[in-house]
Amino acid sequence: MSRDDDFTLRPLHHVQLAIPPGGEDACRAFWGGVLGMRELAKPPVLAARGGCWFRGGALEVHLGVEEPFAPARKAHPGLLVDGLVALARRLEDAGHPVTWDDDFPGHDRCYAADPFGNRLEFLEPRAT
């Protein structure tokens, strides 16, 4: 069987997570304040739907209003970071408990949740 290679997968453009109606200020406090990401202006047609977008480094996160809202407690983005220990400290200082897990080969990693309970995984490659 032959396969046509007429496309190429590229790095993600963004990750979208669900938030409850009215959650934009909590997103700004977490994604902008705690994680230091810059809020992006949404196109007007999309801004009318609520939610907000953020960018930090090569990562873009879109937070979209979903009703009824249910947090993603198992599904999650795996976010590569430099300075994982410092990030974990910042998360905990801001009231977001961190759970460490060393079961991912070649990486240090921890989990935390956004203000709405969406699971987030943070990974840092170990020095070789």
MODELLER restraints for C-alpha pairs under 7 A, 6 or more apart:
rsr = mdl.restraints
at = mdl.atoms
rsr.add(forms.Gaussian(group=physical.xy_distance, feature=features.Distance(at['CA:13:A'], at['CA:60:A']), mean=6.80, stdev=0.5))
rsr.add(forms.Gaussian(group=physical.xy_distance, feature=features.Distance(at['CA:14:A'], at['CA:59:A']), mean=6.74, stdev=0.5))
rsr.add(forms.Gaussian(group=physical.xy_distance, feature=features.Distance(at['CA:14:A'], at['CA:60:A']), mean=4.68, stdev=0.5))
rsr.add(forms.Gaussian(group=physical.xy_distance, feature=features.Distance(at['CA:14:A'], at['CA:61:A']), mean=5.41, stdev=0.5))
rsr.add(forms.Gaussian(group=physical.xy_distance, feature=features.Distance(at['CA:14:A'], at['CA:62:A']), mean=6.76, stdev=0.5))
rsr.add(forms.Gaussian(group=physical.xy_distance, feature=features.Distance(at['CA:15:A'], at['CA:60:A']), mean=6.53, stdev=0.5))
rsr.add(forms.Gaussian(group=physical.xy_distance, feature=features.Distance(at['CA:15:A'], at['CA:61:A']), mean=4.96, stdev=0.5))
rsr.add(forms.Gaussian(group=physical.xy_distance, feature=features.Distance(at['CA:15:A'], at['CA:62:A']), mean=6.07, stdev=0.5))
rsr.add(forms.Gaussian(group=physical.xy_distance, feature=features.Distance(at['CA:16:A'], at['CA:61:A']), mean=5.80, stdev=0.5))
rsr.add(forms.Gaussian(group=physical.xy_distance, feature=features.Distance(at['CA:16:A'], at['CA:62:A']), mean=4.52, stdev=0.5))
rsr.add(forms.Gaussian(group=physical.xy_distance, feature=features.Distance(at['CA:16:A'], at['CA:63:A']), mean=5.65, stdev=0.5))
rsr.add(forms.Gaussian(group=physical.xy_distance, feature=features.Distance(at['CA:16:A'], at['CA:64:A']), mean=6.83, stdev=0.5))
rsr.add(forms.Gaussian(group=physical.xy_distance, feature=features.Distance(at['CA:17:A'], at['CA:62:A']), mean=6.36, stdev=0.5))
rsr.add(forms.Gaussian(group=physical.xy_distance, feature=features.Distance(at['CA:17:A'], at['CA:63:A']), mean=5.03, stdev=0.5))
rsr.add(forms.Gaussian(group=physical.xy_distance, feature=features.Distance(at['CA:17:A'], at['CA:64:A']), mean=6.27, stdev=0.5))
rsr.add(forms.Gaussian(group=physical.xy_distance, feature=features.Distance(at['CA:18:A'], at['CA:63:A']), mean=5.69, stdev=0.5))
rsr.add(forms.Gaussian(group=physical.xy_distance, feature=features.Distance(at['CA:18:A'], at['CA:64:A']), mean=5.00, stdev=0.5))
rsr.add(forms.Gaussian(group=physical.xy_distance, feature=features.Distance(at['CA:18:A'], at['CA:65:A']), mean=5.76, stdev=0.5))
rsr.add(forms.Gaussian(group=physical.xy_distance, feature=features.Distance(at['CA:18:A'], at['CA:66:A']), mean=5.70, stdev=0.5))
rsr.add(forms.Gaussian(group=physical.xy_distance, feature=features.Distance(at['CA:18:A'], at['CA:71:A']), mean=6.98, stdev=0.5))
rsr.add(forms.Gaussian(group=physical.xy_distance, feature=features.Distance(at['CA:19:A'], at['CA:63:A']), mean=6.20, stdev=0.5))
rsr.add(forms.Gaussian(group=physical.xy_distance, feature=features.Distance(at['CA:19:A'], at['CA:64:A']), mean=5.80, stdev=0.5))
rsr.add(forms.Gaussian(group=physical.xy_distance, feature=features.Distance(at['CA:19:A'], at['CA:65:A']), mean=4.95, stdev=0.5))
rsr.add(forms.Gaussian(group=physical.xy_distance, feature=features.Distance(at['CA:19:A'], at['CA:66:A']), mean=6.02, stdev=0.5))
rsr.add(forms.Gaussian(group=physical.xy_distance, feature=features.Distance(at['CA:19:A'], at['CA:69:A']), mean=6.56, stdev=0.5))
rsr.add(forms.Gaussian(group=physical.xy_distance, feature=features.Distance(at['CA:19:A'], at['CA:116:A']), mean=6.74, stdev=0.5))
rsr.add(forms.Gaussian(group=physical.xy_distance, feature=features.Distance(at['CA:20:A'], at['CA:65:A']), mean=5.46, stdev=0.5))
rsr.add(forms.Gaussian(group=physical.xy_distance, feature=features.Distance(at['CA:20:A'], at['CA:66:A']), mean=5.83, stdev=0.5))
rsr.add(forms.Gaussian(group=physical.xy_distance, feature=features.Distance(at['CA:20:A'], at['CA:67:A']), mean=6.59, stdev=0.5))
rsr.add(forms.Gaussian(group=physical.xy_distance, feature=features.Distance(at['CA:20:A'], at['CA:69:A']), mean=5.25, stdev=0.5))
rsr.add(forms.Gaussian(group=physical.xy_distance, feature=features.Distance(at['CA:21:A'], at['CA:65:A']), mean=5.53, stdev=0.5))
rsr.add(forms.Gaussian(group=physical.xy_distance, feature=features.Distance(at['CA:21:A'], at['CA:66:A']), mean=6.96, stdev=0.5))
rsr.add(forms.Gaussian(group=physical.xy_distance, feature=features.Distance(at['CA:24:A'], at['CA:51:A']), mean=5.75, stdev=0.5))
rsr.add(forms.Gaussian(group=physical.xy_distance, feature=features.Distance(at['CA:24:A'], at['CA:52:A']), mean=6.41, stdev=0.5))
rsr.add(forms.Gaussian(group=physical.xy_distance, feature=features.Distance(at['CA:26:A'], at['CA:115:A']), mean=6.62, stdev=0.5))
rsr.add(forms.Gaussian(group=physical.xy_distance, feature=features.Distance(at['CA:31:A'], at['CA:37:A']), mean=5.72, stdev=0.5))
rsr.add(forms.Gaussian(group=physical.xy_distance, feature=features.Distance(at['CA:32:A'], at['CA:38:A']), mean=5.90, stdev=0.5))
rsr.add(forms.Gaussian(group=physical.xy_distance, feature=features.Distance(at['CA:32:A'], at['CA:39:A']), mean=6.71, stdev=0.5))
rsr.add(forms.Gaussian(group=physical.xy_distance, feature=features.Distance(at['CA:34:A'], at['CA:90:A']), mean=6.84, stdev=0.5))
rsr.add(forms.Gaussian(group=physical.xy_distance, feature=features.Distance(at['CA:34:A'], at['CA:91:A']), mean=6.73, stdev=0.5))
rsr.add(forms.Gaussian(group=physical.xy_distance, feature=features.Distance(at['CA:34:A'], at['CA:94:A']), mean=6.89, stdev=0.5))
rsr.add(forms.Gaussian(group=physical.xy_distance, feature=features.Distance(at['CA:37:A'], at['CA:54:A']), mean=5.86, stdev=0.5))
rsr.add(forms.Gaussian(group=physical.xy_distance, feature=features.Distance(at['CA:37:A'], at['CA:55:A']), mean=5.39, stdev=0.5))
rsr.add(forms.Gaussian(group=physical.xy_distance, feature=features.Distance(at['CA:37:A'], at['CA:56:A']), mean=4.59, stdev=0.5))
rsr.add(forms.Gaussian(group=physical.xy_distance, feature=features.Distance(at['CA:38:A'], at['CA:54:A']), mean=5.36, stdev=0.5))
rsr.add(forms.Gaussian(group=physical.xy_distance, feature=features.Distance(at['CA:38:A'], at['CA:55:A']), mean=5.29, stdev=0.5))
rsr.add(forms.Gaussian(group=physical.xy_distance, feature=features.Distance(at['CA:38:A'], at['CA:56:A']), mean=6.25, stdev=0.5))
rsr.add(forms.Gaussian(group=physical.xy_distance, feature=features.Distance(at['CA:39:A'], at['CA:53:A']), mean=5.76, stdev=0.5))
rsr.add(forms.Gaussian(group=physical.xy_distance, feature=features.Distance(at['CA:39:A'], at['CA:54:A']), mean=4.32, stdev=0.5))
rsr.add(forms.Gaussian(group=physical.xy_distance, feature=features.Distance(at['CA:39:A'], at['CA:55:A']), mean=6.45, stdev=0.5))
rsr.add(forms.Gaussian(group=physical.xy_distance, feature=features.Distance(at['CA:40:A'], at['CA:53:A']), mean=5.35, stdev=0.5))
rsr.add(forms.Gaussian(group=physical.xy_distance, feature=features.Distance(at['CA:40:A'], at['CA:54:A']), mean=5.44, stdev=0.5))
rsr.add(forms.Gaussian(group=physical.xy_distance, feature=features.Distance(at['CA:40:A'], at['CA:55:A']), mean=6.90, stdev=0.5))
rsr.add(forms.Gaussian(group=physical.xy_distance, feature=features.Distance(at['CA:42:A'], at['CA:53:A']), mean=6.91, stdev=0.5))
rsr.add(forms.Gaussian(group=physical.xy_distance, feature=features.Distance(at['CA:50:A'], at['CA:64:A']), mean=6.81, stdev=0.5))
rsr.add(forms.Gaussian(group=physical.xy_distance, feature=features.Distance(at['CA:50:A'], at['CA:65:A']), mean=6.09, stdev=0.5))
rsr.add(forms.Gaussian(group=physical.xy_distance, feature=features.Distance(at['CA:51:A'], at['CA:63:A']), mean=5.24, stdev=0.5))
rsr.add(forms.Gaussian(group=physical.xy_distance, feature=features.Distance(at['CA:51:A'], at['CA:64:A']), mean=4.58, stdev=0.5))
rsr.add(forms.Gaussian(group=physical.xy_distance, feature=features.Distance(at['CA:51:A'], at['CA:65:A']), mean=5.43, stdev=0.5))
rsr.add(forms.Gaussian(group=physical.xy_distance, feature=features.Distance(at['CA:52:A'], at['CA:62:A']), mean=6.10, stdev=0.5))
rsr.add(forms.Gaussian(group=physical.xy_distance, feature=features.Distance(at['CA:52:A'], at['CA:63:A']), mean=5.29, stdev=0.5))
rsr.add(forms.Gaussian(group=physical.xy_distance, feature=features.Distance(at['CA:52:A'], at['CA:64:A']), mean=6.79, stdev=0.5))
rsr.add(forms.Gaussian(group=physical.xy_distance, feature=features.Distance(at['CA:53:A'], at['CA:61:A']), mean=5.75, stdev=0.5))
rsr.add(forms.Gaussian(group=physical.xy_distance, feature=features.Distance(at['CA:53:A'], at['CA:62:A']), mean=4.35, stdev=0.5))
rsr.add(forms.Gaussian(group=physical.xy_distance, feature=features.Distance(at['CA:53:A'], at['CA:63:A']), mean=5.97, stdev=0.5))
rsr.add(forms.Gaussian(group=physical.xy_distance, feature=features.Distance(at['CA:54:A'], at['CA:60:A']), mean=5.65, stdev=0.5))
rsr.add(forms.Gaussian(group=physical.xy_distance, feature=features.Distance(at['CA:54:A'], at['CA:61:A']), mean=5.26, stdev=0.5))
rsr.add(forms.Gaussian(group=physical.xy_distance, feature=features.Distance(at['CA:54:A'], at['CA:62:A']), mean=6.44, stdev=0.5))
rsr.add(forms.Gaussian(group=physical.xy_distance, feature=features.Distance(at['CA:55:A'], at['CA:61:A']), mean=6.37, stdev=0.5))
rsr.add(forms.Gaussian(group=physical.xy_distance, feature=features.Distance(at['CA:71:A'], at['CA:116:A']), mean=6.37, stdev=0.5))
rsr.add(forms.Gaussian(group=physical.xy_distance, feature=features.Distance(at['CA:71:A'], at['CA:117:A']), mean=5.36, stdev=0.5))
rsr.add(forms.Gaussian(group=physical.xy_distance, feature=features.Distance(at['CA:71:A'], at['CA:118:A']), mean=4.82, stdev=0.5))
rsr.add(forms.Gaussian(group=physical.xy_distance, feature=features.Distance(at['CA:72:A'], at['CA:118:A']), mean=4.69, stdev=0.5))
rsr.add(forms.Gaussian(group=physical.xy_distance, feature=features.Distance(at['CA:72:A'], at['CA:119:A']), mean=6.07, stdev=0.5))
rsr.add(forms.Gaussian(group=physical.xy_distance, feature=features.Distance(at['CA:73:A'], at['CA:117:A']), mean=6.71, stdev=0.5))
rsr.add(forms.Gaussian(group=physical.xy_distance, feature=features.Distance(at['CA:73:A'], at['CA:118:A']), mean=5.58, stdev=0.5))
rsr.add(forms.Gaussian(group=physical.xy_distance, feature=features.Distance(at['CA:73:A'], at['CA:119:A']), mean=5.17, stdev=0.5))
rsr.add(forms.Gaussian(group=physical.xy_distance, feature=features.Distance(at['CA:74:A'], at['CA:119:A']), mean=6.52, stdev=0.5))
rsr.add(forms.Gaussian(group=physical.xy_distance, feature=features.Distance(at['CA:76:A'], at['CA:119:A']), mean=5.40, stdev=0.5))
rsr.add(forms.Gaussian(group=physical.xy_distance, feature=features.Distance(at['CA:76:A'], at['CA:120:A']), mean=5.50, stdev=0.5))
rsr.add(forms.Gaussian(group=physical.xy_distance, feature=features.Distance(at['CA:76:A'], at['CA:121:A']), mean=6.72, stdev=0.5))
rsr.add(forms.Gaussian(group=physical.xy_distance, feature=features.Distance(at['CA:77:A'], at['CA:120:A']), mean=5.85, stdev=0.5))
rsr.add(forms.Gaussian(group=physical.xy_distance, feature=features.Distance(at['CA:77:A'], at['CA:121:A']), mean=6.18, stdev=0.5))
rsr.add(forms.Gaussian(group=physical.xy_distance, feature=features.Distance(at['CA:78:A'], at['CA:120:A']), mean=6.68, stdev=0.5))
rsr.add(forms.Gaussian(group=physical.xy_distance, feature=features.Distance(at['CA:78:A'], at['CA:121:A']), mean=4.70, stdev=0.5))
rsr.add(forms.Gaussian(group=physical.xy_distance, feature=features.Distance(at['CA:78:A'], at['CA:122:A']), mean=5.86, stdev=0.5))
rsr.add(forms.Gaussian(group=physical.xy_distance, feature=features.Distance(at['CA:78:A'], at['CA:123:A']), mean=6.86, stdev=0.5))
rsr.add(forms.Gaussian(group=physical.xy_distance, feature=features.Distance(at['CA:79:A'], at['CA:121:A']), mean=6.00, stdev=0.5))
rsr.add(forms.Gaussian(group=physical.xy_distance, feature=features.Distance(at['CA:79:A'], at['CA:122:A']), mean=4.83, stdev=0.5))
rsr.add(forms.Gaussian(group=physical.xy_distance, feature=features.Distance(at['CA:79:A'], at['CA:123:A']), mean=6.02, stdev=0.5))
rsr.add(forms.Gaussian(group=physical.xy_distance, feature=features.Distance(at['CA:80:A'], at['CA:122:A']), mean=5.92, stdev=0.5))
rsr.add(forms.Gaussian(group=physical.xy_distance, feature=features.Distance(at['CA:80:A'], at['CA:123:A']), mean=4.85, stdev=0.5))
rsr.add(forms.Gaussian(group=physical.xy_distance, feature=features.Distance(at['CA:80:A'], at['CA:124:A']), mean=5.73, stdev=0.5))
rsr.add(forms.Gaussian(group=physical.xy_distance, feature=features.Distance(at['CA:81:A'], at['CA:122:A']), mean=6.58, stdev=0.5))
rsr.add(forms.Gaussian(group=physical.xy_distance, feature=features.Distance(at['CA:81:A'], at['CA:123:A']), mean=5.97, stdev=0.5))
rsr.add(forms.Gaussian(group=physical.xy_distance, feature=features.Distance(at['CA:81:A'], at['CA:124:A']), mean=5.33, stdev=0.5))
rsr.add(forms.Gaussian(group=physical.xy_distance, feature=features.Distance(at['CA:82:A'], at['CA:124:A']), mean=5.95, stdev=0.5))
rsr.add(forms.Gaussian(group=physical.xy_distance, feature=features.Distance(at['CA:84:A'], at['CA:124:A']), mean=6.11, stdev=0.5))
rsr.add(forms.Gaussian(group=physical.xy_distance, feature=features.Distance(at['CA:88:A'], at['CA:98:A']), mean=6.36, stdev=0.5))
rsr.add(forms.Gaussian(group=physical.xy_distance, feature=features.Distance(at['CA:91:A'], at['CA:97:A']), mean=6.81, stdev=0.5))
rsr.add(forms.Gaussian(group=physical.xy_distance, feature=features.Distance(at['CA:92:A'], at['CA:98:A']), mean=6.45, stdev=0.5))
rsr.add(forms.Gaussian(group=physical.xy_distance, feature=features.Distance(at['CA:96:A'], at['CA:112:A']), mean=6.39, stdev=0.5))
rsr.add(forms.Gaussian(group=physical.xy_distance, feature=features.Distance(at['CA:96:A'], at['CA:113:A']), mean=6.61, stdev=0.5))
rsr.add(forms.Gaussian(group=physical.xy_distance, feature=features.Distance(at['CA:97:A'], at['CA:112:A']), mean=6.05, stdev=0.5))
rsr.add(forms.Gaussian(group=physical.xy_distance, feature=features.Distance(at['CA:98:A'], at['CA:110:A']), mean=6.31, stdev=0.5))
rsr.add(forms.Gaussian(group=physical.xy_distance, feature=features.Distance(at['CA:98:A'], at['CA:111:A']), mean=5.57, stdev=0.5))
rsr.add(forms.Gaussian(group=physical.xy_distance, feature=features.Distance(at['CA:98:A'], at['CA:112:A']), mean=4.85, stdev=0.5))
rsr.add(forms.Gaussian(group=physical.xy_distance, feature=features.Distance(at['CA:99:A'], at['CA:110:A']), mean=5.36, stdev=0.5))
rsr.add(forms.Gaussian(group=physical.xy_distance, feature=features.Distance(at['CA:99:A'], at['CA:111:A']), mean=5.11, stdev=0.5))
rsr.add(forms.Gaussian(group=physical.xy_distance, feature=features.Distance(at['CA:99:A'], at['CA:112:A']), mean=6.52, stdev=0.5))
rsr.add(forms.Gaussian(group=physical.xy_distance, feature=features.Distance(at['CA:100:A'], at['CA:109:A']), mean=6.15, stdev=0.5))
rsr.add(forms.Gaussian(group=physical.xy_distance, feature=features.Distance(at['CA:100:A'], at['CA:110:A']), mean=4.23, stdev=0.5))
rsr.add(forms.Gaussian(group=physical.xy_distance, feature=features.Distance(at['CA:100:A'], at['CA:111:A']), mean=6.45, stdev=0.5))
rsr.add(forms.Gaussian(group=physical.xy_distance, feature=features.Distance(at['CA:101:A'], at['CA:109:A']), mean=5.75, stdev=0.5))
rsr.add(forms.Gaussian(group=physical.xy_distance, feature=features.Distance(at['CA:101:A'], at['CA:110:A']), mean=5.62, stdev=0.5))
rsr.add(forms.Gaussian(group=physical.xy_distance, feature=features.Distance(at['CA:102:A'], at['CA:108:A']), mean=6.01, stdev=0.5))
rsr.add(forms.Gaussian(group=physical.xy_distance, feature=features.Distance(at['CA:102:A'], at['CA:109:A']), mean=6.33, stdev=0.5))
rsr.add(forms.Gaussian(group=physical.xy_distance, feature=features.Distance(at['CA:106:A'], at['CA:125:A']), mean=5.90, stdev=0.5))
rsr.add(forms.Gaussian(group=physical.xy_distance, feature=features.Distance(at['CA:106:A'], at['CA:126:A']), mean=5.48, stdev=0.5))
rsr.add(forms.Gaussian(group=physical.xy_distance, feature=features.Distance(at['CA:107:A'], at['CA:123:A']), mean=6.14, stdev=0.5))
rsr.add(forms.Gaussian(group=physical.xy_distance, feature=features.Distance(at['CA:107:A'], at['CA:124:A']), mean=5.35, stdev=0.5))
rsr.add(forms.Gaussian(group=physical.xy_distance, feature=features.Distance(at['CA:107:A'], at['CA:125:A']), mean=4.25, stdev=0.5))
rsr.add(forms.Gaussian(group=physical.xy_distance, feature=features.Distance(at['CA:107:A'], at['CA:126:A']), mean=4.99, stdev=0.5))
rsr.add(forms.Gaussian(group=physical.xy_distance, feature=features.Distance(at['CA:108:A'], at['CA:123:A']), mean=5.72, stdev=0.5))
rsr.add(forms.Gaussian(group=physical.xy_distance, feature=features.Distance(at['CA:108:A'], at['CA:124:A']), mean=5.27, stdev=0.5))
rsr.add(forms.Gaussian(group=physical.xy_distance, feature=features.Distance(at['CA:108:A'], at['CA:125:A']), mean=6.36, stdev=0.5))
rsr.add(forms.Gaussian(group=physical.xy_distance, feature=features.Distance(at['CA:108:A'], at['CA:126:A']), mean=6.35, stdev=0.5))
rsr.add(forms.Gaussian(group=physical.xy_distance, feature=features.Distance(at['CA:109:A'], at['CA:122:A']), mean=5.51, stdev=0.5))
rsr.add(forms.Gaussian(group=physical.xy_distance, feature=features.Distance(at['CA:109:A'], at['CA:123:A']), mean=4.35, stdev=0.5))
rsr.add(forms.Gaussian(group=physical.xy_distance, feature=features.Distance(at['CA:109:A'], at['CA:124:A']), mean=6.32, stdev=0.5))
rsr.add(forms.Gaussian(group=physical.xy_distance, feature=features.Distance(at['CA:110:A'], at['CA:121:A']), mean=5.94, stdev=0.5))
rsr.add(forms.Gaussian(group=physical.xy_distance, feature=features.Distance(at['CA:110:A'], at['CA:122:A']), mean=5.46, stdev=0.5))
rsr.add(forms.Gaussian(group=physical.xy_distance, feature=features.Distance(at['CA:110:A'], at['CA:123:A']), mean=6.75, stdev=0.5))
rsr.add(forms.Gaussian(group=physical.xy_distance, feature=features.Distance(at['CA:111:A'], at['CA:119:A']), mean=6.93, stdev=0.5))
rsr.add(forms.Gaussian(group=physical.xy_distance, feature=features.Distance(at['CA:111:A'], at['CA:120:A']), mean=5.59, stdev=0.5))
rsr.add(forms.Gaussian(group=physical.xy_distance, feature=features.Distance(at['CA:111:A'], at['CA:121:A']), mean=4.58, stdev=0.5))
rsr.add(forms.Gaussian(group=physical.xy_distance, feature=features.Distance(at['CA:111:A'], at['CA:122:A']), mean=6.19, stdev=0.5))
rsr.add(forms.Gaussian(group=physical.xy_distance, feature=features.Distance(at['CA:112:A'], at['CA:119:A']), mean=6.08, stdev=0.5))
rsr.add(forms.Gaussian(group=physical.xy_distance, feature=features.Distance(at['CA:112:A'], at['CA:120:A']), mean=5.37, stdev=0.5))
rsr.add(forms.Gaussian(group=physical.xy_distance, feature=features.Distance(at['CA:112:A'], at['CA:121:A']), mean=6.69, stdev=0.5))
rsr.add(forms.Gaussian(group=physical.xy_distance, feature=features.Distance(at['CA:113:A'], at['CA:119:A']), mean=4.61, stdev=0.5))
rsr.add(forms.Gaussian(group=physical.xy_distance, feature=features.Distance(at['CA:113:A'], at['CA:120:A']), mean=5.55, stdev=0.5))
